[in-house]
Amino acid sequence: MNTSLQGIGMTSLRTRERMIKRLSEQGVHNKRVLEVMRDTPRHIFMDEALSSRAYEDTALPIGYNQTISQPYIVAKMTELLLGSSGHLNKVLEIGTGCGYQTAILAQLVDQVYSIERILPLQCKAKSYLWDLKLKNISYLYGDGNLGWPDYAPFDGILASAAPVEIPLLLLQQLAVGGVMVIPIGESGQQTLQRVTRKTSGYDIEELEAVTFVPFLSGKD
Ligand code: SAH
């Protein structure tokens, strides 16, 4: 890896190792998730002025009123999505944002389908993910409420923005046995939920209080 990808000082591997230690103390146990987060430079997904803060456990602005999710949330949601299944084939992500969560997913599942409603954010994310040579990602500029029917059903669905209730089309595009991890609720009172599709019906677990940007309708 070249120096800007690998990072120096506050963006170095050592800094990422400290982040990983903190994540395991916070209760993230999946070894593969921790390894991938240790090896993925997070600082390249944000403006240079913020890169020294890239490994703090905090959400940071990425422009257009959006934020990159805090490392703990990325780790937790990825761990919940993978669950006990060793392997996921197709995963749908709603809200590509800067692409960091996409980068983590792409190293753990076969193919990521990622939807974003703000075009300039999607373009930036594509170039960062290209720099990391992650090629198993398909991008859609569109409204996540509609999912991506052409590639459904998905083994996993992960949303990085919070709707007030689970979009019906996303439920329909989840494979039987598949898992959706999604924050639900109005701003200030959201909970992270894990929805598992059963042969008939869905199992819903309410996990923890979270703070996400709203899941909006239509394209920007
Ligand atoms: N995982 C991303 C999170 C970005 S914030 C990151 O770490 O960078 C959430 C993103 O969801 C924003 O980019 C926002 O534009 C997008 N979003 C919100 N509602 C959406 C919708 N209906 N369809 C697609 N993307 C949506």
Residues whose N, C-alpha, C, O or C-beta is under 5 A from the ligand:
A	BS01	SAH	Q66 T67 I68 S69 I94 G95 T96 G97 C98 G99 Y100 Q101 I115 E116 R117 I118 G142 D143 G144 N145 S160 A161 V213 P214 F215 L216 S217
